[in-house]
């Protein structure tokens, strides 16, 4: 199972 955390300010940056 992959869990991703994303932070979005104009564009999104995700760490999985």
C-alpha positions as CSV (number, residue, x, y, z in Angstrom):
1,X,0.0,0.0,0.0
2,X,1.3,3.4,-1.0
3,X,0.6,6.4,1.1
4,X,1.3,9.9,-0.3
5,X,1.3,13.2,1.4
6,X,0.9,16.2,-0.9
7,X,1.4,20.0,-0.3
8,X,-0.2,22.2,-2.9
9,X,0.5,25.9,-3.5
10,X,-0.1,26.6,-7.2
11,X,1.6,23.3,-7.9
12,X,1.6,20.1,-5.9
13,X,4.6,18.3,-4.3
14,X,3.9,14.8,-3.2
15,X,6.1,12.5,-1.1
16,X,5.1,8.8,-1.2
